[in-house]
Amino acid sequence: MSDEIKDMLQVIIKRLDSMDSRLDEHGTILKAVRGRLEEQGAEIKGINERLDRQAGELKAIREEMATKEDVAEIREDIHALIELYGEQQHEVRKLKRKVREAQ
């Protein structure tokens, strides 16, 4: 082999070694990125599970909450009770007056 060919082969081998080194480096970087992606995937899964649990809790709270109709009914009941109380107070005053007059 001629010296020129040997020199060219040495240059090619050096370049291949350099490429091999970069490929190893890229492989290491890819492994690190893959590992981080797996960690983030697990974190996202955990967040989704918490969101699902909170959505269920929110649904349960909404089911237990009084609706506008419930509040309106309660308000009507309170007004009816107030009227009854007023009527009873009136009757009590009438009875007290009769008792005083009878004495």
TAURGI-V374834 format. One record per pair of residues at least 12 apart in sequence whose C-alpha atoms are under 10 Angstrom apart, sorted by the first residue. I is the first residue (numbers start at 1). J is the second residue. Records with the same first field share a line. If there is no record, write none. Layout:
I=J, J
This chain:
none
